[in-house]
Amino acid sequence: MGSSVRELAGATPATRDRYVDLLRVASLGAVVLGHWLMAAVTPDGVGNLLAVVPALQPLTWLLQVMPVFFFVGGFSHALSYRSLLRKRPDRPDRPRPEGSEGSEGSEDSVYSAFLRARLQRLLRPTMVFVLVWGAAALLVQLLGGGGGLTGVTLRMVTQPLWFIGIYLAMVAFTPPLLKLHERYGWGAFAGLAGAAVAVDVLRFAAGVPYVEFLNFAFVWLAVHQLGFLRADGRIRRPVLLAGSGLLTAGALVAFGPYPLSMVGMPGEKVSNMAPPTLALLCHGLWLVGAVELLRAPAARLLERPRVWRTVVAANGVAMTAFLWHLTAMFGVYGAMLALDVELPAPASAAWWAQVPLRIALAAALTAGLVAAFRAFERPAPAPPGAAGATGAGPLAALGATFCLLGVLGLSMVGFGGLLDGRTALLIAIPVSAPAAVAMTLGGWLLVERAGRTGR
């Protein structure tokens, strides 16, 4: 792999924004490290370090960096979709070959090709993760297991899949929201942010049930929209963006119904994360402004060949590492319990002393899992600009919707109680693990078929 990484790094175009690649890797790495650090595992279950030591909750204003990943996603999606549109053979400024009349190369087929290209690298490692864990959970429960830490693992190991579900929605909504951006610019972002405000008003002031779930779309798509603005060079005052976001988030937490922590806490009545709140959107503004302020020095650092090769290598396995990092963490704790290694009380001196060893072991095990499954995380082959036929776009959108619902459902229900019909509420609909897996697999197959139709 070293030679291929060297070749990829050496072939990087001068026009490539390397800082975006660094932000993608760094944001996922921060999430992984945060999960490893916050898990307060005891023989009786899993808690949250931030609940044990509330004084640490302000650190989430620095370490909750998932908005940065979605911001970077918006930037990349804008470039990718526009590139496919430019290659379309039915563009008005491009002569069409004789006999090419019809829908081939239409915006409909470009949409299906875009979805397949963007989702292939995301869904292939995800489906492998789901199928491997589904088979393992089925075997464990057929053998009568599933209690203790094993049961906790089966329930919690799928939780990071919520991120995959939200990202699927961002990819699917890119074309229409990009059109709104091109027409209204900052106004399109303001519209999504205003919708997020309205949702929170209806939620907290009027007590409207279930309305809060709309902010899974409005908040994260607003952050995604900031990526479009960056792609067009329209974030010109990052200091203003960071300052206004930080001050507004602080005011909302100090005077409103929003908690201090920017990650979910066990037992809390209101979470800034699930579903997202206006406070989290303002937190996203602060983070986006902050990372934009670091752009110039980071770009200089990334000109160094060794640094850039490291980023390229990490990008090639980042999604696989993200999917399997909780598996590695629970594997470390399971091994410690099996070997009768004492698990100190969370936040005690002995617990903190053990942190470096636990993280090192989790990182080593994650590296082993990456080595086993990284073959499924390969760049998707460039979709042909003229591939697709009438109806391919709606078929791809339907597939993406099934994937979105399946992945989100699985993140909530987990693999515990697989044979008992255990369900969890996805908004207001009960969903089981088998149903969630079926929706995810069926949606993926639809996206694949739409992208290949008419090839």
Secondary structure, DSSP 4 states (H G I P E B T S, - for coil): -HHHHHHHHHT--TT--HHHHHHHHHHHHHHHHHHHHHEEEETTEEEEHHHH-GGGGGGHHHH--HHHHHHHHHHHHHHHHHHHHHT-TT-TTSPPPTT--SSTT-HHHHHHHHHHHHHHHHHHHHHHHHHHHHHHHHHHHHTT---HHHHHHHHHTTTTHHHHHHHHHHHHHHHHHHHHHHHHTHHHHHHHHHHHHHHHHHHHTS--TTGGGGHHHHHHHHHHHHHHHHHTT----HHHHHHHHHHHHHHHHHHSS--S-SS--TT-S--SBTTB-HHHHHHHHHHHHHHHHTHHHHHHHTTSHHHHHHHHHHHTTHHHHHHHHHHHHHHHHHHHHHTT---PPTTSHHHHHHHHHHHHHHHHHHHHHHHHHGGG--PPPPPPTT---TTHHHHHHHHHHHHHHHHHHHHHH-STTTTTT-EEEETTEEEEHHHHHHHHHHHHHHHHHHHHTT-
